[in-house]
Amino acid sequence: DLAHANSLSTARIAGPVVADGGLPSIGHLRDIVKLGPQAVADVNRHRRLIAVSRATRDFYVWQGIDGARCHAVHNGVDLELFAPRPATGYLQRELGTPADVCFVAVIGQIGLRKATDVALAAARQLTAEMPSVHWLVVGERTSEKEESREFERSVRAIANEPPLAGRVHFLGVREDVPALLNECAAVVHAARQEPLARVLLEAAASGAAIVATDVGGTGEIFPPGSEGAVLVPPSDAGAIAAALRNLLHKESRRTALGRAARARAVEAFDVRNAAARLIEHYR
């Protein structure tokens, strides 16, 4: 009765097929990627398009996607799975670090767009004054392009050299992110571009203290006045380091930021409300 192409690539592939077959369809735009004229034409063959943020929608409309049929619908987050909980210290035990080590998490694909290199450049600036801070890199490289492989090699080289040697833990793909977030003093999201980061929704729901770059849809997650995160310019390791320096020295500031982030997630990103909005588009 309905086809839901749940990514940009499948929306392009499915567009001509469902249109020729007369099948009602939705294309879901979850990336910010430049499109050629044929890709725009293919995606426009869906009866309705959904973008994960207003920033994503505006980007595609600027490229020629039909604005009349393209709607912004934010992703949601499970507020019970991701929730504030006391730290248990299980990561210190797993990694064999001293009990007084505090963790800063970088969660996402290891790749240029996610700017893992910028996050570690910020880490380098903090090591001398904060020897008890360790960094968790959660995720893996998914691209097989040589430039992506080289990017990962360079990131790991930075982590293995002084002053970061021994303070960066590459954890790969983890199934315990809901619990892991509760163990961290802060979460850094240094992305150079971001349609609408699920990890930011998860971190906010978990009551984490967040430092993120103000790109793409991130400002829609944390609009002015929400006080749910510290937003900094992209590709600015110094700004990330300065924000973290302030947070890690002030537990009360981290606590206040985390409470505001949780409140923002409850107010605007409950997965049940996101599902209800999607169902309305189905109808």
Secondary structure as GFF3:
##gff-version 3
##sequence-region A 1 283
A	DSSP	beta_strand	3	5	.	.	.	ID=ss1
A	DSSP	alpha_helix	8	21	.	.	.	ID=ss2
A	DSSP	beta_strand	25	29	.	.	.	ID=ss3
A	DSSP	alpha_helix	37	43	.	.	.	ID=ss4
A	DSSP	beta_strand	48	51	.	.	.	ID=ss5
A	DSSP	alpha_helix	54	63	.	.	.	ID=ss6
A	DSSP	three_ten_helix	67	69	.	.	.	ID=ss7
A	DSSP	beta_strand	70	72	.	.	.	ID=ss8
A	DSSP	alpha_helix	90	95	.	.	.	ID=ss9
A	DSSP	beta_strand	102	107	.	.	.	ID=ss10
A	DSSP	alpha_helix	116	126	.	.	.	ID=ss11
A	DSSP	beta_strand	133	138	.	.	.	ID=ss12
A	DSSP	alpha_helix	146	160	.	.	.	ID=ss13
A	DSSP	beta_strand	168	172	.	.	.	ID=ss14
A	DSSP	alpha_helix	177	182	.	.	.	ID=ss15
A	DSSP	beta_strand	184	189	.	.	.	ID=ss16
A	DSSP	alpha_helix	198	205	.	.	.	ID=ss17
A	DSSP	beta_strand	210	213	.	.	.	ID=ss18
A	DSSP	alpha_helix	218	221	.	.	.	ID=ss19
A	DSSP	beta_strand	230	232	.	.	.	ID=ss20
A	DSSP	alpha_helix	237	248	.	.	.	ID=ss21
A	DSSP	alpha_helix	251	268	.	.	.	ID=ss22
A	DSSP	alpha_helix	271	282	.	.	.	ID=ss23
###
